[in-house]
Amino acid sequence: MTADLLNRRKALERLLELLAAAASAEGTGIAGPGVGPRPAATVPVLTGGEHGDASTVFFSPEQKAIVGALADIIIPDDGVAPGARAAKVEEYLDFVLARATREEQRGWTEGLTALDQTCRDHHGKAAAALSADQRRAVLASLAEGEVSPQTPAQECFARLKRSVADAYYTSEIGLVEDLKYKGNTVVRSPATCEDHFGEPRSAKSPSNDPSPSLKGRFDSKETEHPRSMIGASFVVASLRGTVQSFSGRNLAAVCAEEYDVCIVGSGASGGIAAKELAERGLRVLLLEAGSWVSSSRFRTHVPPYELPFRGRWLSHGENDYTGFLYVKDPVTCPAEYIDYALLPAIGGKTLTWAGISWRFGERDFQNRGIGDDWPIGYKDLAPYYDRAELFMGVAGSREGLASEPDGKFIKPLPLRCGEQLIKEACGKKLGPPFRVIPLRKAINTEPHGGRPTCHYCGACERGCHVNALYSSANSAIPAAMMTGRLVLVTDAIVRALEVDSSGMRCSGAVFIDRQTRQEYRIRARAYALACGGVEDVRILLMSKSKHFPQGLANSSGWVGKNLVSEHYSGCIGFLERLLGAKVLNEDGAGEHGEIQNIYYEKPSQKFARGYMIDIQSGPVQIPSFAALVPGFGPKYREEVRRIYSAMVYLGAHGEMLANEKSYVDLDPEARDEFGLPKARMHLEWGENEYAQVHDAFEKCQAIIEAAGGKVLGSRRVDGKPHFDGENLVGTVRMGNDRSRSVLNSRNQAHDVRNLWVLDGASFTSYCEKNPTLTVIAVALRAADHLADALRRSEV
C-alpha cells in the first residue's frame, strides 16, 4: 500500500471517529457535515430598524375592535371558509405592529385617525359607532382610490387591505381551508398540463442535442475528478453524521504550523478552491467566520402560519425562515439602503441559494460594447465551467444559445403547466428571441454526487434538508476533508492580512476567535480571499501598513470601487386558461422557466446590455398576490380563490453598469461586535438601469398577455431598480492595467505576489446572469494558477 493511500486511510479513520463522536450529540440530518445548536422553541422576534416601544400590543382595545371589524368586511365568512376574524387577523397585525418601526407605526396611527374622520364626515359618527353596512359603504368609497391613493384615508384603506390580505392568506384558515394549498410536500415532479387538462403536453425544450443523463458518468474517462466525487458522496450520503472543527480546540497548536495555502471563506469559491488545492497535494488551512449549520435548524417545511411573522421578510437578517443564519445590519448605507446578505457559516450563501447556474456568454467577457472587457474570455473559462458542472450537478438542456452556452448537464427541470403555456404562446406570438427554456440549477433532478433527487418542495432558499441542492458544505468541503490535507478553523474572524518587511508578500492572517475573543495568526506560503465582494474589500482595507497606507494591495486605489450587482424587477399576473383549475402541488424548485437576454444579439436602442426573465407558475405558499387583487368582500374572496392556481410570476434580472458613485469603503465610526469597522456601501442608479426596468415591465406584461393572461401588478411597487444584496461583484477586479485593477488575469494581486482573490470580487464587469457558476469556475482556474505558482516557487 502506497504512502498516499495510507495517509488517506488514516484521514478517513480520523474523520469517522469525529463523525461517530458528534453523532451521539445530535441527530444525523445535515446541511453539511456539522453540528449546530437545536432551534429554540420559538422563532426569535423580528424587529425593524428604529423600533417602536417594547410593549406587546400596538392597538388600543377600541382600535383592535374596529380593525377586526373592518378586516371581517374585507374578507368575510363566505361559506367556503371562515373570514378574517376567525383567522385572528387583528391579533396578528397587533403583534406585528408592536414590533414595527416608528415610521410604520406612525403611518397606521395617522391612517386610522384619517379613516375615523372620514366616517364622521360621511355619517356623523366615529367608525366604532357605525353599523356594518355603514362601514362597508365607507370602505367602498375609499376602495376607489386603492391603486393610486390620493388622501390619507385612501392610503389607510390600501395599507389595511394589503395587511389583512397578507395576514389572512398566510393563516392556516386562509391558506389551507380557503385556498386549499397542497404544496411544500414531497413529490416526484411538479404538476404538468396533463394534470390540469387531462391531455399530455410536451414540456421538453427544443434541442438539437438533448442533455444525456450523467448516471454512471463518474465511472467513465470523461470525468476529471472521480475521486473527489466519491469523497463527497461518501461523507454526505453514507456517513450522515457530523464533523467537529477547530473552534474551541487547540488553536495555538494549529497556528504553530505553516501551511501551503490559507483560504479565508468557505462559500462558493473558498470551498471549491480548498477541494482542488487539497486534491493537488497542498496542505490547506481554511478560515471561516461561522460554523457548521445542522439541517435540523432549517425551517424549510414549516408553513407560514406556524411562524410568528407568517414568513414575513424585512431583510436577510430579519425574516422568519433564515434570519438566524445572517448577520443583522452588517453594513452601513449613507444613501439607498442595501439588504446585504452576510451569512457566516460553512458553505456561506450556498446553504440558501436558489442554485441558478448560468455560464456567461463570450460577449459578457469581451467585446461588450460598454463596460470594461475582462482580461480573459469565455474560452479561458470553458473547461472550468465543465469541471464545475460535472462536480455540482447542474440540471439543464442543450439549447445552442450564444448568450447562455451549453454545458455538462443532468436532465433539466420540467416546465410546469403555466410555464409550458407561456412557452407555447411566446413561440407563436412573440418570436424566437422570447424562447422559454428550462432554468439551469445546481439541483439534482436525478441522484448525483452522492446527493439524492430533489423532492420539489419549492423552498430551496430556506435551506435544503435532503442535500439535493449543491452547496460547498455538502460537497466541496467534505471532498477536501477526505484528502486529509484540509485544516478547517471555524468561528475565525479575520481582521487583517500582514505583510513582510519587503511589502511584497503576505506573512500572516490575523483572526479573532469568536468564542474567546483571543487573537491568533496563521502562517502560509500563499493567501487567498474568498469572502465575497464586500468582506474581501473590508479585510484588504483593514490591512493597512507602511507599505499599503490605503489598504493591502491597493496601490491603484481600486479596492472597493466598481461595485455592481444585478437589479431585478418584473410583474405578477395570471393565465385565463388556468382560471378556476384545481389547486395542485406545483411548488417545484422555484422558477423553472427562463427567457434569455433578448438584447444579447441585437442591442436595444434605449439602453445598453440587457436583462433575462425567470418564470414561475402555480399556487405558492405565501400568496402575496392577494394584496394586488382589487376590491374587498365576497367577490374579492372569490376572485383570489379563482386565480390562485393560475398565477404566474415573471422576474427580470438586469445588468448594472459600474459607476464611480457605487463603491465599498470602511465606515469611520460604525463598528461590529468585535470592534472592527463595518463596511460602508454606496449606491447610485444610472439612467441605463431605469430604462431597463421600464422595458422589462413592458416585456413581462406582453409575455403574460400573449399567453392569454392579465397582469395584476409590478414586483417592484415603486418602479425602481432593486439592488440584489447577494450577488455583489467587481470590487477587487482583475485587469491588465495595474493602474485600474487590483488583480492580474490569474486572480493574483498585482502588488502582493502570494495573495489571490478567488471570488466574484475579481470580476471586471458583470452581466444579467446569476454569477455563482462563474464564481466557481473562476475559483477553479485561480486555484490551478495558485498551485502552479507554488509548485514553481514563484510566490
Secondary structure as UniProt FT lines:
FT   HELIX           3..23
FT   TURN            24..25
FT   HELIX           61..74
FT   TURN            84..88
FT   HELIX           89..97
FT   TURN            98..99
FT   HELIX           102..123
FT   HELIX           127..129
FT   HELIX           132..143
FT   TURN            144..145
FT   HELIX           152..168
FT   TURN            169..170
FT   HELIX           173..178
FT   HELIX           193..197
FT   TURN            215..216
FT   HELIX           217..219
FT   TURN            221..222
FT   HELIX           226..233
FT   HELIX           234..239
FT   TURN            247..248
FT   HELIX           251..255
FT   STRAND          258..264
FT   HELIX           268..279
FT   TURN            280..281
FT   STRAND          284..287
FT   HELIX           295..297
FT   TURN            300..301
FT   HELIX           304..306
FT   TURN            308..311
FT   STRAND          313..315
FT   TURN            316..317
FT   STRAND          318..319
FT   TURN            320..322
FT   HELIX           323..325
FT   STRAND          331..332
FT   TURN            346..347
FT   HELIX           348..351
FT   HELIX           362..365
FT   HELIX           378..392
FT   STRAND          394..395
FT   STRAND          409..410
FT   HELIX           417..425
FT   HELIX           426..430
FT   HELIX           432..434
FT   STRAND          436..438
FT   TURN            449..450
FT   HELIX           460..462
FT   TURN            465..466
FT   HELIX           472..476
FT   HELIX           477..482
FT   TURN            483..484
FT   STRAND          486..489
FT   STRAND          492..499
FT   TURN            501..502
FT   STRAND          506..513
FT   TURN            514..516
FT   STRAND          519..529
FT   TURN            533..534
FT   HELIX           535..542
FT   TURN            549..550
FT   TURN            552..553
FT   TURN            555..556
FT   TURN            559..560
FT   STRAND          566..575
FT   HELIX           576..578
FT   TURN            579..580
FT   STRAND          593..595
FT   TURN            598..599
FT   STRAND          611..617
FT   HELIX           624..628
FT   HELIX           634..643
FT   HELIX           644..646
FT   STRAND          647..655
FT   TURN            660..661
FT   STRAND          663..671
FT   TURN            673..674
FT   STRAND          677..682
FT   HELIX           687..706
FT   TURN            707..708
FT   STRAND          709..714
FT   TURN            717..718
FT   STRAND          722..723
FT   TURN            731..732
FT   HELIX           738..740
FT   TURN            745..746
FT   STRAND          748..749
FT   TURN            753..754
FT   STRAND          755..757
FT   HELIX           760..762
FT   HELIX           772..791
FT   TURN            792..793
//
